[in-house]
Amino acid sequence: RAIHSFDQDGWIVAARVCNQATAATGIDAGNTCVVALAVTAGAVASKTYNNTTVFPAANTQDSLGAITNPHAPKGDVLTLAVTQGATANAGPFLVQVDYV
């Protein structure tokens, strides 16, 4: 899903998941929740939540980790993909992206 378009060249410097006041349920080793950002040139940041990498608690945030493809040329679109296992339910959350 497209979440932002760049009207000029941009450099992505950070990205994070912000839980919106609910506890995630059913996320474990067999039912992961993957949150991934990308631009036309490829992956920007991605994190897989499971039983050891826990989805952020209600009203908290968690970094999506290192930015692997920071440059977004003018006209690029930033996309978000969320993939969850059969019983995984992250609940409502925001993805915040810092860029210059």
Secondary structure by P-SEA (a helix, b strand, c coil): ccccccccbbbbcbbbbbbcccccccccccbbbbbbbbccccccbbbbbccccccccccbbbbccccccccccccbbbbbbbbbcccccccbbbbbbbcc
